[in-house]
Amino acid sequence: MQKIPADSAYPARLAAEPEGGFTVTFPDFEFGVTYGATREEALRQAADLLETIVANCLAEGWDVPLPSPARGRPLVPLEPLVAVKVELYRALRAAGITKAELARRIGIAPQQVQRLFDTNHASRLDQLAAAFAALGRRLVIGSEAA
């Protein structure tokens, strides 16, 4: 069973700037920085930055680390569909197979598999579940109190 972690949120480092506002980085990633005039704006910008960082990792074939402990830092969650795509990506890498092999196992075109890892594509859950199944896993989705 492949359970999507409820903790697919990354800690953000907010640094107050002398001239005002906040610079935001993610300690789990070696690149990416954004800014917001207020703490709230900085965290909104951080969500966009996090999705961009993750999209780049998926596109470039880089590891996507698990989130580190918050240690008092604000957490920025991945959008649910992006979190599913990240888990599928990790499962693919752990299985040691290519996207082309995954396409063969599912019986779809390689271009369709590529879209399963594209954070800008609204992949269908049944397609994602089929990809997990082809990797010997089962997609399980839950919810929690807000």
Number of C-alpha atoms within 10 A of each C-alpha: 10 17 13 18 14 13 15 19 21 24 20 23 20 21 14 16 12 7 7 10 17 22 22 22 21 23 14 15 16 9 9 14 15 19 22 20 14 14 17 11 13 20 23 15 17 27 20 13 20 24 18 15 19 23 20 15 17 19 13 9 11 10 14 18 13 15 17 13 13 14 8 9 12 14 21 21 19 19 14 13 18 23 21 26 22 27 22 23 21 17 18 19 14 10 11 10 12 11 19 15 14 21 18 14 14 18 12 13 12 15 11 13 22 15 14 25 22 18 22 13 12 11 18 10 13 10 15 20 18 18 23 22 16 18 19 12 16 16 19 12 12 8 6 5 3 3
